[in-house]
């Protein structure tokens, strides 16, 4: 069953059926009968929610008023403007021939839930209350049919015949293919006129054999040097000097060999033979062996006579040949070994961070041992360049050439972006900026110096953290010197900015007392400067700061001497700016500073002028004093400020105490603005208005009902603010209520009739007469 929402009375109900012979009869809560009309059902079927139904009714009424369609007018006249059912008594239900049981159950459910069945109330003896219930469908047949259909589908799927797969015919295997190929090769015969590979190889072997046979054939007899002597002379030629040529009398060849050797040494030095040690080693050995072979073939064709001392012993020539090579190659190995020692010495110096030792050893190795064919000669060139630039940059820093040092720093990072020495160079970079900042500070260029110090944090954050103490020390000295310099330049505001930063950042520094004195001097100097600029308020604030914050400084004496006059000028300026309360504070403070009599008289005159100005002030200061005075006066106290009620030559104004919180039984109203005090000097009166009613008649009606007539009344009391004395009191009455009627419909045992409220203009007129 569907339902729609309907209002339920808070208490008992009334019979609301117009057709009932006893309308407005009281029906106890939870009882009665509901009469639901078909038109109401039709309407609430569209709007089951109460809010939506109310909106729909409102829309239809609006349309009808504005000239809506006839359907809407007929709908409204049709009666479905009622949003809920009709609650009737038993007699009314019988008159309408309602089904009493259904109507009573509907009423009981409505009382309990606020819901009404969405169907009209059936009549007695009708079958409308019976609901037809449809028989449940028999699903058994449907399921069986479905199962049967599934079985048929399954049978159809199983009844399909499987396709027969025929075996593939066997294909020839790989072995059969190989066999066929072998047979083809066997059956292949060389074509006539073409030689096979075997024939070619045989012909080559025959040619080689013939050449060997030709070589073994005896030739003409040759004359030459003894083979043993020629061999030792050739061995003596295995060096750059070509000594074998000289011993064998081939001086021209010996000179050419020596010249060639020197040229090779020169070229090897300037091209740094150690860059390609294997290539240069092979080149020298090729030349040496070439000279030895050349001499050996030369001595086979030429008979020479060795010097007489070589003929004395068969061992002298071999000993000389071996000795020459031992000296040459031993000297080379010694030369190479010294280069290795230089490399190691440079490496040790590098570990100890000895830049000069590293550079000295590796520079010697790189410049003097290029012919040692030692790869380390090349290895040290990059670190040698890095070390050289480090040394040069450090020297430039020590010499104060910071621009050149920075150029060297940039060049290092450009040439060696991945250097392991970048940290060392970063340390030098920080030294560049530190030294540069200190130099600029010495030239009084503190702004530029600060930029250099700040650049350290941007460019060298790691070094700035590691060397924080050193950087902090430079900052500290920089700011203190900067502040003192600005004081000497009489730029006191800028000096205070720098010194204030210094004192907040380095409160534990040894130089704190120096900065303390400098701050006090800067405040006094700034006060003098501001006084000359007629900025008296700021001047007084700076002197106050010296006295209150830097009381132990030497500048406090000067500040105390200057303060009274500064307060006088400050008060005048504050008064001109309508800051009357602050101005009066300054004038009052002059009395406590031990000022001269003339200065005291001037301050007192200014104080009295300021009170009068404050009495007329409707701004921030005036409102503050006015609110304090209102609170005091309404609480029975005498206002303390001398500006309150001071304007005796002007009409007095009043304040309604009812506007203060905590005042009970008090009435507010829109009093005429001409009567309300808006400045401290115009506040002369307070009033209190209490409102009440009085019963002027009580009319008795049947059924123990009473109708009372009441009249509004307001009592107004006016007092003087200066003394709290009551000035006037009056009670005002509103209009009388209507007379009791002959017939009155009551909703309760007692009801009231009220007259018109008290007329506020009447009260305003009376107040105006009193306060004039």
Secondary structure as UniProt FT lines:
FT   STRAND          3..5
FT   STRAND          13..14
FT   TURN            18..19
FT   TURN            21..24
FT   STRAND          26..27
FT   TURN            29..30
FT   STRAND          33..35
FT   HELIX           38..46
FT   HELIX           50..65
FT   TURN            66..67
FT   HELIX           70..77
FT   TURN            78..81
FT   STRAND          86..88
FT   HELIX           90..95
FT   TURN            96..97
FT   HELIX           100..113
FT   STRAND          115..117
FT   TURN            124..125
FT   TURN            128..129
FT   HELIX           139..158
FT   HELIX           174..187
FT   TURN            192..193
FT   HELIX           197..215
FT   HELIX           227..236
FT   TURN            240..241
FT   HELIX           243..247
FT   TURN            248..249
FT   HELIX           251..270
FT   TURN            271..272
FT   HELIX           273..276
FT   HELIX           277..301
FT   HELIX           308..311
FT   TURN            314..315
FT   HELIX           316..351
FT   TURN            352..353
FT   HELIX           355..368
FT   HELIX           370..372
FT   HELIX           375..398
FT   TURN            399..400
FT   HELIX           402..415
FT   TURN            417..418
FT   TURN            420..421
FT   HELIX           422..442
FT   TURN            443..444
FT   HELIX           446..459
FT   HELIX           461..466
FT   HELIX           468..488
FT   TURN            489..490
FT   HELIX           492..505
FT   TURN            507..508
FT   TURN            510..511
FT   HELIX           512..532
FT   TURN            533..534
FT   HELIX           536..549
FT   TURN            551..552
FT   TURN            554..555
FT   HELIX           556..576
FT   TURN            577..578
FT   HELIX           580..590
FT   HELIX           591..593
FT   HELIX           597..615
FT   HELIX           620..634
FT   TURN            635..636
FT   TURN            642..645
FT   TURN            648..649
FT   STRAND          653..656
FT   HELIX           657..659
FT   TURN            661..662
FT   TURN            673..675
FT   HELIX           680..682
FT   STRAND          683..701
FT   TURN            702..704
FT   STRAND          705..720
FT   TURN            721..723
FT   STRAND          726..733
FT   STRAND          750..754
FT   HELIX           760..771
//
